[in-house]
Amino acid sequence: MRLAQLSIRRLAMTAAIVIAAPGIAALPALGAGSRHAGPGARAAAARRRSTGSPNAGGHSSPGAGGPSSTGVGGASGGAPLLTGGLSPVPAAGATPAVPAPAGAVPPPPGRHARGRWLSGVTITQYWPAPESWFVGRLVSAPGLTGRHRIDWLYSAQGVSMQGAGIGLDGRLYHIQALGRGGWVTSRGLATSSLDGWAAGPPYWRAGNFWRGRGRSVTFPLAAGGWSDGRGHGYVPLRGIRFAAGPALPLSYWRSLAVDPSVIPLGSRVYVPAYRDDGYGGWFVAQDTGGAIGGRHIDVYRPPPPTPLDPGGYLTGARIFVIAPHRGH
């Protein structure tokens, strides 16, 4: 991830990893992503990006040899392919998920458009993690003046993985410095995307937690008690820092995270599956992710209504890429 540009989200995933430990509510679906994984697409996205495992819930194919889609529905982030693509479609009477752009919707690329088609592309979605989805006790955090839920700050579902989140106050926050150490599993074992998370899926940063049962990760809950047995030994994490505001000027349904070696940053990207999104399916490649590699793009979108919504996931897609003009 481009640390200098503070695109630090999802250290190695797109959307968030499934956290399945006692005392933890269902947290954001990664994926992370996440980027970027979470209940569904994000846990999948973790492995997809790093990569790749199938989305929980399986795939449905609209046709032989065609792209497949999972977990996509309504205003929560993507209409089923049967309705014409992944474009967000609001439920009856709901506010449109995507604001109508000012002026005419740009058309698809013409026959002689400057650019190239890429096939076999995987499309996922990521979003800033809502603090309201988390269950940990409020704690102070380096760089922030207020107090925030500990699992929102340091778990693999939260800001440390997604890179950004929406606080209980409705403001955006992001991780400014990663600090030392990587990730640990729920059992407290070091794990890394470099070997495909061989020790187990990431659960927490490698610090700012307590040791619980059998040296597992545990943390204090807002409602009282602990997530996995009373904590005994605190493990610090040095150098991590958060900041208020967004890390990058991203726009919902307009920004993409990409692998810059495949799609240069600043490229305009046409995604036919999103052609009815109110913007004609056009995006700008603005973000990166440590586990987004190859022909994989991640659509930045608002958080879904609940953490159980996995977001959209499409494989075998075609996209059109117009690289930014480089002056000589």
Phi and psi in degrees as a GROMACS rama.xvg file:
@    title "Ramachandran Plot"
@    xaxis  label "Phi"
@    yaxis  label "Psi"
@TYPE xy
-82.2027  90.8429  ARG-2
-59.1408  -38.9485  LEU-3
-61.4735  -31.3369  ALA-4
-96.9068  8.06753  GLN-5
62.6158  26.7147  LEU-6
-87.4813  71.5487  SER-7
-101.577  7.70001  ILE-8
-64.5799  152.17  ARG-9
47.2315  71.0549  ARG-10
-35.043  -40.6713  LEU-11
-142.263  25.4226  ALA-12
-150.618  177.872  MET-13
-99.9918  -77.1348  THR-14
-102.171  -134.869  ALA-15
-136.864  156.881  ALA-16
-97.4944  146.364  ILE-17
-62.8045  127.038  VAL-18
-105.022  119.07  ILE-19
-129.571  71.5448  ALA-20
-129.158  155.267  ALA-21
-55.9084  138.303  PRO-22
88.0497  -5.68332  GLY-23
-103.97  126.55  ILE-24
-73.4262  167.126  ALA-25
-62.1168  121.201  ALA-26
-103.268  -177.651  LEU-27
-54.0056  140.494  PRO-28
-78.4349  120.103  ALA-29
163.736  44.6899  SER-34
175.476  -171.61  GLY-38
-57.9966  97.6285  PRO-39
106.513  -120.631  GLY-40
-61.7124  -31.782  ALA-41
-77.2813  -41.2292  ARG-42
-61.114  -41.6982  ALA-43
-62.0316  -44.2435  ALA-44
-61.5473  -34.2304  ALA-45
-54.9914  -52.2495  ALA-46
-78.0034  -30.5557  ARG-47
-62.1066  -45.4082  ARG-48
-76.4052  -33.2686  ARG-49
-84.1484  -22.9521  SER-50
-149.718  171.022  THR-51
69.8212  111.116  GLY-52
-116.188  159.787  SER-53
-68.3285  156.259  PRO-54
-68.8407  140.96  ASN-55
-61.2172  140.016  ALA-56
98.7385  -9.14466  GLY-57
81.4143  -179.248  GLY-58
-119.328  150.354  HIS-59
-119.974  136.355  SER-60
-108.012  128.965  SER-61
-76.0543  -9.87449  PRO-62
178.619  158.284  GLY-63
-59.292  127.757  ALA-64
77.0818  -2.8809  GLY-65
-87.6362  176.831  GLY-66
-68.8888  154.984  PRO-67
-114.251  151.71  SER-68
-137.18  146.891  SER-69
-140.925  155.996  THR-70
53.2249  36.2953  GLY-71
-115.364  126.093  VAL-72
-167.808  131.085  GLY-73
59.2526  -156.341  GLY-74
-69.0073  -7.96892  ALA-75
-75.6441  -2.07085  SER-76
131  67.2898  GLY-77
117.346  126.775  GLY-78
-86.0853  152.169  ALA-79
-59.1452  154.098  PRO-80
-57.9396  -26.0058  LEU-81
-61.799  -24.1637  LEU-82
-94.8134  5.01705  THR-83
116.929  6.72874  GLY-84
142.98  -161.096  GLY-85
-98.0241  4.94621  LEU-86
-57.5182  137.982  SER-87
-65.4832  127.628  PRO-88
-122.299  120.496  VAL-89
-71.4571  153.21  PRO-90
-69.6827  164.526  ALA-91
-56.0006  126.239  ALA-92
80.8932  -2.07229  GLY-93
-85.6698  160.492  ALA-94
-70.8664  136.224  THR-95
-53.6726  138.063  PRO-96
-69.5846  -24.0849  ALA-97
-123.617  124.805  VAL-98
-65.9964  142.052  PRO-99
-66.5622  131.065  ALA-100
-71.3892  154.834  PRO-101
-74.955  129.861  ALA-102
91.033  -173.776  GLY-103
-71.6632  146.49  ALA-104
-73.3488  126.551  VAL-105
-62.1067  140.933  PRO-106
-77.9753  167.754  PRO-107
-61.6248  162.871  PRO-108
-62.8303  138.624  PRO-109
-77.608  175.158  GLY-110
-60.0154  -32.5271  ARG-111
-107.161  21.5  HIS-112
-64.2795  144.774  ALA-113
-78.4231  114.853  ARG-114
157.643  -166.545  GLY-115
-148.56  149.583  ARG-116
-89.1005  139.105  TRP-117
-117.202  134.332  LEU-118
-112.04  170.786  SER-119
65.6134  34.3921  GLY-120
-93.3572  136.866  VAL-121
-94.8729  132.601  THR-122
-119.16  123.241  ILE-123
-124.48  179.815  THR-124
-132.354  148.455  GLN-125
-141.025  163.181  TYR-126
-156.227  160.54  TRP-127
-68.5406  136.188  PRO-128
-72.8116  122.913  ALA-129
-76.3831  126.775  PRO-130
-62.5251  -26.2883  GLU-131
-64.9778  -16.3996  SER-132
-80.8453  -7.91813  TRP-133
-103.819  163.331  PHE-134
-124.566  1.28501  VAL-135
-78.1377  165.938  GLY-136
-68.1154  149.378  ARG-137
-71.3188  130.217  LEU-138
-136.166  160.622  VAL-139
-77.3669  155.667  SER-140
-139.55  141.914  ALA-141
-56.9146  126.769  PRO-142
94.8557  -13.13  GLY-143
-113.52  143.424  LEU-144
-84.3301  -31.4866  THR-145
-90.287  -172.182  GLY-146
-113.636  143  ARG-147
-137.57  160.936  HIS-148
-65.572  131.073  ARG-149
-62.4871  -37.492  ILE-150
-72.8978  -28.474  ASP-151
-64.8144  -35.0429  TRP-152
-76.6147  -43.9692  LEU-153
-118.964  -10.519  TYR-154
-79.0722  167.686  SER-155
-73.8927  -2.61657  ALA-156
-97.2868  -11.6788  GLN-157
-105.135  -154.07  GLY-158
-62.7483  -34.6517  VAL-159
-62.6373  -28.3525  SER-160
-96.9052  -46.2238  MET-161
-74.21  -23.6671  GLN-162
90.4849  -25.7658  GLY-163
-148.842  158.19  ALA-164
-156.995  163.93  GLY-165
-106.128  117.12  ILE-166
-72.0277  171.327  GLY-167
-61.4181  -21.6034  LEU-168
-86.3377  1.80562  ASP-169
84.3727  0.601978  GLY-170
-92.1058  154.348  ARG-171
-83.0864  142.725  LEU-172
-136.185  157.444  TYR-173
-144.552  164.87  HIS-174
-87.2934  126.624  ILE-175
-96.8243  -34.5632  GLN-176
-140.07  133.789  ALA-177
-74.2711  -27.1445  LEU-178
78.1232  -173.075  GLY-179
-93.3354  149.194  ARG-180
89.8149  158.613  GLY-181
-105.765  -110.747  GLY-182
-131.346  156.483  TRP-183
-128.308  158.139  VAL-184
-80.5132  176.499  THR-185
-63.2111  -21.9573  SER-186
-85.9308  -0.830991  ARG-187
85.8997  14.93  GLY-188
-92.1959  139.052  LEU-189
-62.1283  138.564  ALA-190
-142.768  152.456  THR-191
-145.889  146.575  SER-192
-71.0513  -18.4732  SER-193
-62.8734  -27.5022  LEU-194
-115.128  23.9338  ASP-195
72.6708  28.988  GLY-196
57.2736  47.1373  TRP-197
-59.9262  -32.0849  ALA-198
-79.4891  -8.98654  ALA-199
130.318  161.867  GLY-200
-65.2569  146.621  PRO-201
-64.7757  140.923  PRO-202
-122.459  -35.5988  TYR-203
-154.61  154.994  TRP-204
-59.2811  162.492  ARG-205
-79.6398  37.1453  ALA-206
176.639  178.972  GLY-207
61.4095  43.143  ASN-208
-145.516  173.048  PHE-209
-112.87  157.064  TRP-210
-85.9113  130.529  ARG-211
-112.311  -134.368  GLY-212
-62.8361  127.877  ARG-213
56.4029  31.8667  GLY-214
69.2333  19.0224  ARG-215
-71.249  168.134  SER-216
-79.1884  132.166  VAL-217
-140.035  155.03  THR-218
-148.853  156.742  PHE-219
-74.1585  141.241  PRO-220
-97.3241  149.295  LEU-221
-61.4157  -33.5302  ALA-222
-82.7922  -1.0413  ALA-223
103.399  152.425  GLY-224
83.2223  -166.412  GLY-225
-129.35  158.637  TRP-226
-72.188  -33.3569  SER-227
-149.151  62.0985  ASP-228
86.537  152.913  GLY-229
-59.5396  135.325  ARG-230
-76.3291  141.818  GLY-231
-120.984  -46.3151  HIS-232
-118.025  118.24  GLY-233
-81.0029  134.71  TYR-234
-110.464  113.091  VAL-235
-79.119  162.073  PRO-236
-131.106  114.255  LEU-237
-89.5956  142.904  ARG-238
88.1365  -8.35267  GLY-239
-75.0593  145.614  ILE-240
-152.066  142.835  ARG-241
-115.703  166.699  PHE-242
-150.415  154.396  ALA-243
-78.8467  153.853  ALA-244
90.5247  174.358  GLY-245
-79.9416  154.078  PRO-246
-80.7303  -33.7262  ALA-247
-135.961  153.997  LEU-248
-79.5787  68.5168  PRO-249
-87.2869  154.297  LEU-250
-125.408  134.326  SER-251
-57.2506  136.139  TYR-252
60.813  14.2657  TRP-253
-128.977  -18.6775  ARG-254
-109.443  146.457  SER-255
-125.073  148.178  LEU-256
-100.701  137.998  ALA-257
-142.022  171.168  VAL-258
-91.945  110.552  ASP-259
-61.0469  -19.9326  PRO-260
-74.7539  -16.4745  SER-261
-105.549  -45.314  VAL-262
-124.954  108.518  ILE-263
-60.0131  142.713  PRO-264
-60.1502  139.873  LEU-265
93.8252  -7.50263  GLY-266
-66.9177  148.446  SER-267
-92.0437  133.13  ARG-268
-126.977  126.016  VAL-269
-99.445  124.572  TYR-270
-117.974  101.458  VAL-271
-54.1038  -33.027  PRO-272
-63.5851  -18.8543  ALA-273
-109.874  21.7475  TYR-274
-64.1088  -20.0614  ARG-275
-103.419  26.339  ASP-276
-85.2226  4.2183  ASP-277
94.5156  -12.8371  GLY-278
-120.633  12.1889  TYR-279
75.5041  9.71453  GLY-280
85.1801  12.844  GLY-281
-95.0585  137.193  TRP-282
-133.25  170.044  PHE-283
-122.047  131.689  VAL-284
-77.1223  103.944  ALA-285
-121.358  -16.7359  GLN-286
-128.5  166.602  ASP-287
-135.708  169.449  THR-288
-151.473  141.178  GLY-289
-60.1383  -23.1125  GLY-290
-112.117  8.89375  ALA-291
-92.5377  106.792  ILE-292
-133.346  149.956  GLY-293
68.907  -143.176  GLY-294
-86.5783  71.8971  ARG-295
-142.663  123.037  HIS-296
-120.458  151.243  ILE-297
-125.474  119.839  ASP-298
-87.7997  125.984  VAL-299
-81.8252  126.124  TYR-300
-143.243  166.787  ARG-301
-68.6573  157.955  PRO-302
-60.8822  144.552  PRO-303
-70.4158  169.966  PRO-304
-61.1734  -32.1466  PRO-305
-136.844  158.085  THR-306
-69.3545  -10.1889  PRO-307
-83.2489  -11.3356  LEU-308
-79.8737  116.139  ASP-309
-79.939  -8.66912  PRO-310
82.0983  179.84  GLY-311
-83.5848  149.138  GLY-312
-148.28  121.71  TYR-313
-134.69  137.156  LEU-314
-122.633  159.808  THR-315
69.1223  25.4316  GLY-316
-85.6909  161.727  ALA-317
-112.987  140.534  ARG-318
-136.205  159.219  ILE-319
-115.542  128.105  PHE-320
-116.529  124.68  VAL-321
-111.918  104.529  ILE-322
-69.8179  149.407  ALA-323
-64.6483  145.727  PRO-324
-72.7267  128.347  HIS-325
-105.659  119.474  ARG-326
-69.4968  152.282  GLY-327
